[in-house]
Amino acid sequence: MESLKLKRKLLYLLISVAIGLLVVGFVGYFNLQTMKKNVDTFYFGSLIPLTELTSINTAYHHELESSIYRWREKVLSDEELARDLTLGLENIDQMWASYLSHHKSPEEIPYISYTDGQIDIMKRYFEEIRSLATAHTQASAVSLITLSDNITTIHNTISQLISYEIAVAKYEHSITLAHHQNSLMQLAMMLSVILLCVMAFAWRIFMKIEQQQQQLLNSSQALKHLNIKLEQASYTDTLTGIFNRRYFNLVYEREFKRAARSEKPITFIMVDIDYFKPYNDTYGHLQGDIALKNVANVLRTSLLRPGDFAFRLGGEEFGIILTDTDFENARQMAERLRFNVESLNMEHKGNKNSGIVTISLGGICITPTISMGNEALLHTADVNLYAAKERGRNQVVFTTTL
């Protein structure tokens, strides 16, 4: 029942957030569209017309007036002047038509009408000069004073229109900034309201979740400790505390394959307590268990590297895995294990050779291949262990071949 209530509250919270986000998204979309319209108006209604008007002024100065001066200086022929005037007037007509195609407010019409009339007058004036050039009239017939006055007049007329367009651009820019500020304020206010509502509504839900989470955490910790104990119990020999046969099977297969892939040596050593059955018969099973624990402890504490493992394989038989160790170091480790067990000086009357508890070891150090069967190492180590016993026990027999 509590779980259903919590789910319902979370559902309400998600619905509230979704509605809030939709509202914010709608307002944001509306404001962005309005801002885009303002930017388009600012750009296409002011900036581009300014460029076109400036280009018209430049055309009068650098294309038409300059061509006439060069004609008078006989740099241009009559035909070249006529061609330049024709191209210049067509260019001006195109730019003026492009300027007129943009949106114009009613306030701009008087300026535009006056400028349009001045452009027509200038067009007729330059067409007359073109007619004179076509008729091969003397260039001195064209008055430079009249030309300069006409160019100055059209320049001032277009400059006034440019000044007006600049004023319009500044006004549009101020409107865009104001709308941008309003949009930011609206979004900030709406997000603040939504955030406060969500936080207030979520606070109670999160408090409930925190209580349930703490209960779940406590249960999880208890379960984790239990799993660790179960895992340790499944991989650890209950008597000696070292790894058992089940874990040996996992580690041995893993390390064998790893050594084969990396082409590095792996060592397996079988260990057997000498004359252990007579030991049990002489001192009893309880003392035999103590002997097993002591030997296992020596094996575990003698292996210092993380990649070395000691296992109880069953009864008085133990196994050692050494990874990435060459033959000489592996043999030295086997001798150290034998010596350390011997150094316990545990009495063993049934061991006629020494009178104390000793071990025999059979090992193999080899670099395996992918095609090699992993059972071959176990068999070879077992054969070597048998050879160590045959030679009188308390010995190490080590080979590097199967």
C-alpha positions as CSV (number, residue, x, y, z in Angstrom):
1,M,0.0,0.0,0.0
2,E,2.8,2.4,0.9
3,S,4.5,1.6,-2.4
4,L,1.4,2.4,-4.3
5,K,1.0,5.8,-2.6
6,L,4.6,6.6,-3.3
7,K,4.2,5.7,-6.9
8,R,1.1,7.9,-7.2
9,K,2.9,10.9,-5.6
10,L,5.9,10.4,-8.0
11,L,3.4,10.3,-10.9
12,Y,1.8,13.6,-9.8
13,L,5.3,15.1,-9.5
14,L,6.2,14.0,-13.0
15,I,3.0,15.3,-14.4
16,S,3.5,18.7,-12.7
17,V,7.0,18.9,-14.0
18,A,5.9,18.0,-17.5
19,I,3.1,20.6,-17.5
20,G,5.5,23.2,-16.3
21,L,8.1,22.4,-18.9
22,L,5.4,22.5,-21.6
23,V,4.3,26.0,-20.5
24,V,7.9,27.2,-20.3
25,G,8.6,25.6,-23.7
26,F,5.6,27.3,-25.2
27,V,6.5,30.7,-23.8
28,G,10.1,30.2,-24.8
29,Y,9.0,29.3,-28.4
30,F,6.7,32.3,-28.7
31,N,9.4,34.7,-27.4
32,L,12.0,33.1,-29.7
33,Q,9.7,33.5,-32.7
34,T,9.1,37.2,-31.8
35,M,12.8,37.8,-31.3
36,K,13.5,36.1,-34.7
37,K,10.9,38.5,-36.3
38,N,12.6,41.4,-34.7
39,V,16.0,40.3,-35.8
40,D,14.7,39.8,-39.4
41,T,13.2,43.2,-39.3
42,F,16.4,44.7,-38.0
43,Y,18.6,42.8,-40.5
44,F,16.5,42.8,-43.6
45,G,14.7,46.1,-42.9
46,S,17.7,48.2,-41.9
47,L,21.1,46.6,-42.3
48,I,20.7,45.4,-45.9
49,P,19.0,48.6,-47.1
50,L,21.9,50.6,-45.6
51,T,24.3,48.5,-47.6
52,E,22.3,49.0,-50.8
53,L,22.0,52.7,-50.3
54,T,25.8,53.0,-49.7
55,S,26.4,51.0,-52.8
56,I,24.2,53.3,-54.9
57,N,26.2,56.3,-53.6
58,T,29.4,54.5,-54.5
59,A,28.1,53.7,-57.9
60,Y,27.5,57.4,-58.6
61,H,30.9,58.4,-57.5
62,H,33.2,55.6,-58.7
63,E,31.3,54.3,-61.7
64,L,29.5,57.3,-63.3
65,E,31.3,60.5,-62.2
66,S,34.7,58.8,-62.5
67,S,34.0,57.6,-66.0
68,I,33.0,61.1,-67.2
69,Y,36.2,62.6,-65.8
70,R,38.3,60.0,-67.6
71,W,36.3,60.6,-70.8
72,R,37.1,64.3,-70.6
73,E,40.7,63.4,-70.0
74,K,40.5,61.2,-73.2
75,V,41.3,58.1,-71.1
76,L,38.0,56.6,-72.3
77,S,36.6,56.6,-75.8
78,D,33.0,57.7,-76.5
79,E,32.0,54.0,-76.9
80,E,33.6,53.0,-73.6
81,L,31.9,55.9,-71.8
82,A,28.5,55.0,-73.2
83,R,29.0,51.4,-72.2
84,D,30.1,52.4,-68.6
85,L,27.2,54.7,-68.2
86,T,24.8,52.1,-69.4
87,L,26.2,49.4,-67.0
88,G,26.3,51.9,-64.1
89,L,22.7,53.1,-64.5
90,E,21.5,49.4,-64.8
91,N,23.4,48.6,-61.6
92,I,21.9,51.6,-59.8
93,D,18.4,50.6,-61.0
94,Q,18.8,47.0,-59.7
95,M,20.1,48.2,-56.3
96,W,17.3,50.8,-56.0
97,A,14.7,48.2,-57.0
98,S,16.1,45.8,-54.4
99,Y,16.0,48.5,-51.8
100,L,12.3,49.3,-52.6
101,S,11.4,45.6,-52.3
102,H,12.0,45.6,-48.5
103,H,9.2,46.4,-46.1
104,K,8.8,50.1,-45.7
105,S,6.9,51.9,-43.0
106,P,4.5,54.8,-43.8
107,E,6.9,57.2,-42.2
108,E,9.6,56.2,-44.8
109,I,7.4,56.9,-47.9
110,P,8.1,60.7,-48.2
111,Y,11.9,60.1,-48.0
112,I,11.7,57.3,-50.5
113,S,9.5,59.2,-53.0
114,Y,11.8,62.2,-52.9
115,T,14.9,60.1,-53.3
116,D,13.2,58.1,-56.1
117,G,12.6,61.4,-58.0
118,Q,16.2,62.5,-57.6
119,I,17.4,59.2,-58.9
120,D,15.1,59.6,-62.0
121,I,16.5,63.1,-62.6
122,M,20.1,61.8,-62.3
123,K,19.2,58.9,-64.7
124,R,18.0,61.4,-67.3
125,Y,21.0,63.6,-66.8
126,F,23.5,60.7,-67.4
127,E,21.4,59.4,-70.3
128,E,21.8,62.8,-72.0
129,I,25.6,62.6,-71.5
130,R,25.5,59.1,-73.0
131,S,23.7,60.5,-76.0
132,L,26.4,63.1,-76.4
133,A,29.1,60.5,-76.3
134,T,27.2,58.3,-78.7
135,A,26.9,61.3,-81.1
136,H,30.7,61.9,-80.6
137,T,30.1,65.4,-79.2
138,Q,33.1,67.2,-77.8
139,A,33.7,66.2,-74.1
140,S,34.0,69.9,-73.2
141,A,30.3,70.2,-73.9
142,V,29.7,68.5,-70.5
143,S,30.0,71.0,-67.6
144,L,32.0,69.6,-64.7
145,I,30.4,72.1,-62.4
146,T,26.9,70.8,-63.3
147,L,28.2,67.2,-62.9
148,S,29.7,68.0,-59.5
149,D,26.5,69.7,-58.3
150,N,24.3,66.8,-59.5
151,I,26.5,64.3,-57.8
152,T,26.5,66.3,-54.6
153,T,22.8,66.6,-54.7
154,I,22.1,62.9,-55.1
155,H,24.8,62.1,-52.5
156,N,23.1,64.4,-49.9
157,T,19.7,63.0,-50.8
158,I,20.8,59.4,-50.3
159,S,22.8,60.3,-47.2
160,Q,19.6,61.7,-45.6
161,L,17.9,58.4,-46.4
162,I,20.8,56.5,-44.9
163,S,20.6,58.6,-41.8
164,Y,16.9,57.8,-41.5
165,E,17.6,54.1,-42.0
166,I,20.3,54.2,-39.3
167,A,17.8,55.8,-36.9
168,V,15.3,53.1,-37.7
169,A,18.0,50.4,-37.1
170,K,18.8,51.9,-33.7
171,Y,15.1,51.9,-32.8
172,E,14.6,48.3,-33.9
173,H,17.7,47.3,-32.0
174,S,16.4,48.9,-28.8
175,I,13.1,47.1,-29.2
176,T,14.9,43.8,-29.7
177,L,16.9,44.3,-26.5
178,A,13.8,45.2,-24.5
179,H,12.0,42.2,-25.7
180,H,15.0,40.0,-24.9
181,Q,15.0,41.4,-21.4
182,N,11.3,40.8,-21.0
183,S,11.7,37.2,-22.3
184,L,14.4,36.5,-19.8
185,M,12.4,37.9,-16.9
186,Q,9.3,35.9,-17.9
187,L,11.3,32.6,-18.2
188,A,13.1,33.3,-15.0
189,M,9.9,33.9,-13.1
190,M,8.1,30.9,-14.5
191,L,11.1,28.6,-13.9
192,S,11.3,29.9,-10.3
193,V,7.6,29.2,-9.7
194,I,7.8,25.8,-11.2
195,L,11.0,25.0,-9.2
196,L,9.5,26.1,-5.9
197,C,6.4,24.0,-6.5
198,V,8.4,21.0,-7.5
199,M,10.7,21.4,-4.5
200,A,7.9,21.7,-2.1
201,F,6.1,18.8,-3.5
202,A,9.2,16.7,-3.8
203,W,10.4,17.4,-0.3
204,R,7.8,15.2,1.4
205,I,8.3,12.5,-1.2
206,F,12.1,12.5,-0.8
207,M,11.8,12.3,2.9
208,K,9.7,9.2,2.6
209,I,12.1,7.8,0.0
210,E,15.0,8.5,2.3
211,Q,13.4,6.6,5.2
212,Q,12.7,3.6,2.9
213,Q,16.2,3.9,1.4
214,Q,17.8,3.7,4.8
215,Q,15.8,0.6,5.6
216,L,16.8,-0.8,2.3
217,L,20.4,0.1,2.9
218,N,20.4,-1.6,6.3
219,S,18.9,-4.7,4.7
220,S,21.4,-4.5,1.8
221,Q,24.3,-4.3,4.2
222,A,23.1,-7.3,6.2
223,L,22.6,-9.2,2.9
224,K,26.1,-8.1,1.7
225,H,27.8,-9.4,4.8
226,L,25.8,-12.6,4.5
227,N,26.8,-13.0,0.9
228,I,30.4,-12.4,1.7
229,K,30.3,-15.1,4.4
230,L,28.6,-17.5,2.0
231,E,31.1,-16.8,-0.8
232,Q,34.0,-17.3,1.6
233,A,32.4,-20.4,2.9
234,S,32.0,-21.7,-0.7
235,Y,35.6,-21.0,-1.6
236,T,37.4,-21.6,1.7
237,D,38.2,-24.9,3.4
238,T,36.4,-24.9,6.7
239,L,39.2,-26.6,8.6
240,T,42.4,-24.9,7.4
241,G,41.0,-21.5,6.3
242,I,42.8,-21.7,2.9
243,F,41.1,-22.0,-0.5
244,N,39.3,-25.3,-1.2
245,R,39.1,-27.6,-4.2
246,R,36.2,-25.8,-5.7
247,Y,38.1,-22.5,-5.9
248,F,41.2,-24.3,-7.1
249,N,39.2,-25.5,-10.2
250,L,38.2,-22.0,-11.0
251,V,41.6,-20.4,-10.4
252,Y,43.6,-23.2,-12.1
253,E,41.5,-23.0,-15.4
254,R,41.7,-19.2,-15.4
255,E,45.4,-18.9,-14.8
256,F,46.2,-21.7,-17.2
257,K,44.4,-19.9,-20.1
258,R,45.9,-16.6,-19.1
259,A,49.4,-18.1,-19.2
260,A,48.8,-19.7,-22.6
261,R,47.5,-16.4,-24.0
262,S,50.4,-14.3,-22.6
263,E,53.0,-17.0,-23.2
264,K,54.2,-16.8,-19.6
265,P,55.1,-19.7,-17.3
266,I,52.8,-21.2,-14.8
267,T,53.8,-23.5,-11.9
268,F,51.7,-26.1,-10.2
269,I,53.0,-27.9,-7.1
270,M,51.3,-30.8,-5.3
271,V,52.0,-31.1,-1.6
272,D,51.4,-34.1,0.6
273,I,52.0,-34.5,4.3
274,D,54.4,-37.5,4.8
275,Y,52.9,-40.5,6.7
276,F,49.8,-38.6,7.7
277,K,47.6,-41.7,8.2
278,P,50.1,-43.0,10.9
279,Y,50.1,-39.6,12.4
280,N,46.3,-39.7,12.8
281,D,46.5,-43.2,14.2
282,T,49.2,-42.2,16.7
283,Y,48.0,-38.7,17.9
284,G,44.3,-38.8,17.1
285,H,42.2,-37.0,14.6
286,L,42.0,-33.8,16.7
287,Q,45.8,-33.5,16.7
288,G,45.7,-34.4,13.0
289,D,43.4,-31.5,12.3
290,I,45.9,-29.2,14.1
291,A,48.7,-30.5,12.0
292,L,46.7,-29.8,8.8
293,K,46.0,-26.2,10.0
294,N,49.7,-25.6,10.8
295,V,50.8,-26.9,7.5
296,A,48.1,-24.9,5.7
297,N,49.2,-21.8,7.6
298,V,52.8,-22.3,6.6
299,L,51.8,-22.6,2.9
300,R,49.6,-19.5,3.0
301,T,52.1,-17.2,4.8
302,S,55.0,-18.4,2.7
303,L,53.3,-17.2,-0.5
304,L,53.8,-13.4,-0.6
305,R,52.7,-12.4,-4.1
306,P,49.0,-11.8,-5.0
307,G,49.3,-14.1,-8.0
308,D,50.3,-17.1,-5.8
309,F,47.6,-19.4,-4.3
310,A,47.5,-22.2,-1.8
311,F,44.7,-24.8,-1.8
312,R,43.6,-27.8,0.2
313,L,42.7,-30.3,-2.4
314,G,41.5,-33.0,0.0
315,G,42.7,-34.9,3.1
316,E,46.4,-34.2,3.6
317,E,46.9,-33.1,0.0
318,F,47.5,-29.5,-0.9
319,G,48.1,-27.6,-4.2
320,I,50.1,-24.5,-5.0
321,I,49.8,-22.3,-8.1
322,L,52.5,-19.8,-8.9
323,T,51.9,-17.4,-11.8
324,D,54.6,-15.6,-14.0
325,T,57.5,-17.4,-12.2
326,D,60.4,-19.0,-13.9
327,F,61.7,-22.5,-13.1
328,E,64.5,-21.6,-10.7
329,N,62.3,-19.3,-8.6
330,A,59.5,-21.8,-8.5
331,R,61.8,-24.5,-7.3
332,Q,63.3,-22.2,-4.7
333,M,59.7,-21.5,-3.5
334,A,59.0,-25.3,-3.3
335,E,62.2,-25.8,-1.2
336,R,61.2,-22.9,1.0
337,L,57.8,-24.5,1.7
338,R,59.4,-27.8,2.5
339,F,61.9,-26.1,4.8
340,N,59.2,-24.0,6.6
341,V,57.1,-27.0,7.3
342,E,60.1,-28.9,8.6
343,S,60.9,-25.9,10.8
344,L,57.7,-26.3,12.7
345,N,59.3,-29.3,14.5
346,M,56.0,-31.0,15.1
347,E,56.6,-34.4,16.6
348,H,55.7,-37.3,14.3
349,K,56.9,-40.7,15.7
350,G,55.5,-42.4,12.6
351,N,57.9,-40.5,10.4
352,K,61.0,-42.8,10.8
353,N,63.1,-40.6,8.6
354,S,63.0,-37.4,10.7
355,G,60.6,-37.9,13.6
356,I,58.8,-34.7,12.8
357,V,56.0,-33.6,10.4
358,T,57.4,-33.1,6.8
359,I,56.0,-32.7,3.4
360,S,56.8,-34.0,-0.1
361,L,56.4,-31.8,-3.1
362,G,56.0,-32.6,-6.8
363,G,56.0,-29.6,-9.2
364,I,56.1,-28.6,-12.8
365,C,56.9,-25.2,-14.4
366,I,56.0,-24.8,-18.0
367,T,54.8,-22.2,-20.5
368,P,51.5,-23.7,-21.8
369,T,50.0,-23.5,-25.2
370,I,46.4,-23.1,-26.2
371,S,46.3,-26.6,-27.6
372,M,47.8,-28.2,-24.4
373,G,45.3,-29.9,-22.0
374,N,45.4,-28.4,-18.5
375,E,45.0,-31.9,-17.0
376,A,48.6,-32.6,-18.2
377,L,50.1,-30.3,-15.6
378,L,48.1,-32.0,-12.8
379,H,49.2,-35.4,-13.9
380,T,52.8,-34.4,-14.2
381,A,52.8,-32.8,-10.8
382,D,51.2,-36.0,-9.3
383,V,53.9,-38.1,-11.0
384,N,56.6,-35.9,-9.5
385,L,55.0,-36.1,-6.1
386,Y,55.1,-39.9,-6.3
387,A,58.7,-39.7,-7.3
388,A,59.5,-37.5,-4.2
389,K,57.9,-40.1,-2.0
390,E,59.8,-42.9,-3.7
391,R,63.0,-41.1,-3.0
392,G,62.4,-41.0,0.7
393,R,59.9,-38.2,1.2
394,N,60.6,-34.7,2.6
395,Q,61.9,-33.8,-0.9
396,V,61.1,-31.7,-3.9
397,V,60.9,-33.2,-7.4
398,F,60.5,-30.5,-10.1
399,T,60.4,-30.7,-13.9
400,T,59.9,-28.4,-16.8
401,T,58.4,-31.0,-19.2
402,L,55.2,-32.9,-19.2
